[in-house]
Amino acid sequence: MALIEFDSVSKWFPHSGGRTLLRNHLVRWVTRKHREKFYALTNVSFRVEPGESVAVVGSNGAGKSTLLGLAAGLVAPDSGTVERKGRIATMLELGSGFHPDLTGNENLMLNAALIGLNRKQTREAYESITDFAGIPDFMNEPQRTWSSGMVARLAFAVAIHARADLFLIDEVLAVGDTAFQEKCRAALADFRGKGGSVLFVSHAVASVSQVCTRAIWLDHGRLMLDGSVRDVIAAYQGKAAVAAQVSGAPGLTP
């Protein structure tokens, strides 16, 4: 039984086209003429089974974050279906669910409630969460005084204790220091060892290779390849290297 299944999923957004006069909006409304569509995803199909760890790679604008948003249920597909089963924990945006004027302890309680932990479960996990975050001197300070790395520490620490079946992660591990990144990768390995699944967006080869066994390559919203991490990264890096020679843009980072 797949935890996430995309079946021929497409998602589009209207091009903004810059500023538009009110009369032009009225003309479009009266004539039923709509702005050109931008397809963030086109006809994407894949499954994530229990115990799998799947990376999503691709250049900026490839549709990776849109895919995670659909997987999390934050947006709906315009065509196709997304089926979700089990409990899902997410880290899609650094600091989401945190309030800058609340202390670390208050944000811990708030974020734990948002991901579905009740008060008893949060109290039981509190010491483990704070130990994992490793910022005891700042837990009584408002979050607006924290660095982005400190926010990432607490956010990940709460999410990894969510008792989830599937963990969705969008590049946030790149924010913490090297030691904390290694700690996160070890925690994810333990999570997978207990039967949990991971869907992970990253540009970093080291993170993808250590966290995931399978990868999906998106390019301009289309699924180019779905297979082993080694094969998918090799194919993606090959195209990225060619593009870099033409435009001078960097490819997948080590």
N, C-alpha and C positions, 0 to 999 in steps of 0.2 A: 504494500500500500504506500504510494508516493505521498510524501509530506507536502510537496509542491508539484503541481503539474500545469504547465502552460500548453495549450492546444491552439495552434494557429493564431497567436495573440498579436494584435496590432494596436498601437496607441498613437494618436495624432494630436497636434496642437495647432491652432491658427497662427500664421505668421502675423507678428504685430504690425509690421509695415511702417513703423514710426508713428508720428502724430497724425491724427485724422480729424478734419473739421466735422462739426456736428451734422452739417447738411449731408456729408458723405456717408456718415453712419445711418442717417434717415433714408438715403437713397438705397443703401444695401438692405435695410430692413424692409422697405416697401417692395423692392424688386426681388427680394430673396436671394440676392447675390452675396456669397460668402467669401471671406478671405481664403487665400491659398493655404492648404494644409501642409504642415510639417510633420512627417512621420518619424516619431522617436523610435518606434519599434514596428517592424513589418513581418507578419507571419512567423512569429517565433514559437517554437515548440521544444520543450525539454521537460525532464522530470528530475526531482531530487528524492532519492529513496532514504529510508531510515539508516543512519550510520554513515552516510556519504558526506564528503566535504568537497564542495564545488566552488571553484574560482570563476569570476566573470572578468575577463580582460578586454581591453579595447581602448582606442584613443579617446581623448576628450570629445564629448558629443556623440559617442557611439550608441548611447541608450542604456548604459549600465545602471545609473541611478533610477531611471524610469522603470527598468526591470525590477529593481529592488522595491520601489514604491508599489508596484503591482503585486509583488510577492507578499508584501506586508499588508496589503488591502487598503493602502492609503489613497490609491486611485483605481478606477475601473477601466478595463480594456474597452476600446471602441469596437473591436471585433475579436472573435475567439473567446476562450474561457480560461480562467485561472482557478484551479481547485487547491484549497488549503486544508490540511488536516493536522491535528495536534496543536500544541502550544508553541507560539512563535515569540522569540525575544528579538528586539531590533536595536541596532546602533547605526542609524542612518544619517544623523547630523549631530555634530559635537555640541553637547550642552542642551539638546532637546529634552524637554521635561524638567529642566532646572530653572530656578528663578534667581536672578543675580543678587537680590536683596536678602535671600534666605541663606542661612549658614550651611556648611557642609552636612551637618547632622540633619537639618531640616530638609535639605534637598535629597538626602539619602532616603528618608522616610517617604517623601513625596514621589520620588522616582520609583521606589519599590512598589508603591500603591499603583502607579500608572502601568507598570508591567505585570500587575496581577497578583503580587504578594499581599497577603493579609497581614494584620498587625502582628499576630503570633509568629508567622513565618519570618517577618522582617526582624523581629526581636531575636529569634533563634539564629538568623544569619548575620546579625549586626556585627558581631566581633570578627567573623570571617571576612565580611565585606570591608571593614575598616582596615584590617590587617593587610588585605590584598591591595587596597588603594595606597597604603603606606604614607599617608600625609596626616598623622595624628595632630600635629601642631596647628593645623588649619581647619579642622572640622568644626570649630566654633566661630570661624570667621566667615563673613558673607562671600558668596561665590564671585562677586564682582571684583574682589581683591585677588582672585586666583589667576594663575597662568593657564593657557589652553591645555598644557600637559597635565596639570593637576585636575582639571575638569575631565579630561580623558580617563585619568586613573579612576576617579570615582564612578564615572558613567560605566566604564567597562566592569568594574568590580560589582556594581549593582546588577548589571545585565547578566553576567556569568552565573549569578546566583538565582536566576529567574525560574529554575526548574523547567526549562523549555525543552521541546523536542527539536526545534530548529532555531538557529541563531543567524540573523541577517546582519552583515557588517559592511559598512561603506567607507573604506579607506581610513577609518579613524585611528588605526594602529600606527599610522605614520606620524602622529602628533607626539606621542610619548617618547622618552629617552630610550636608548638601546636596551638597557637593563629591563625596563618595563615592557618593551616590545617582546623580549624573550619570555618574560613572565606571562604575558598574554598568550603567546604561542603555546607555552606549556599548558596553560589552563584550557585552551581550545583542544589540545591533544588529549587531555584528560576527559574533557566533555565528549569528544568523539569516541574515546575508549569506553565510555559508559553508554554508548548507543546514540548520542546526539548527532545532529546533522548541522552543517555549516554552509551558508551561501555567502561568499566573500568577494567584494570588489576591491581590487588593488592594482597599482601600477608596478609594485615592487616584486621582482622575480623571487627574491629570498623569502618573502612572506608567502607568496603563492605556493612555492615549492614546499615549504615547511608545513603550511596549514592544510593544503588541499591535495587530493589525489586525482581529481578530475577538473577540467577547465572548459569554459565556454568562451568563444571569441566572438564579440559583436563588432560589426563595422557598419556605420551609418544605419543602425537600427536593424540590421539583418544578422542572423546567426550564421557565421562563416564556418565554424568548426566546433564540434563537441567531442572531446576525447580525453586521453591522458594528459596530465599537466605538461609532461615533457613535449609531447607532439604539438599541443596547442600553442605553447609558448614559443616553440621553434618556428611554427608557421607565422605567428603574430610578429615575432621579432624580425623574421625575414622580410615581411612587408614593411615594418616600421623602419628598418635599415634603409630600404630603397627610398621610402618617403623622406627620410632624414637627408639623404644625399641630394634629393631634389630641392627640398625646402629649408634644410638646416634645422629642422625640428628634432628634438630628442625622441628616442623610442622608449621601450620599457626599461625602467631603471633597475639596477642590480640591488 
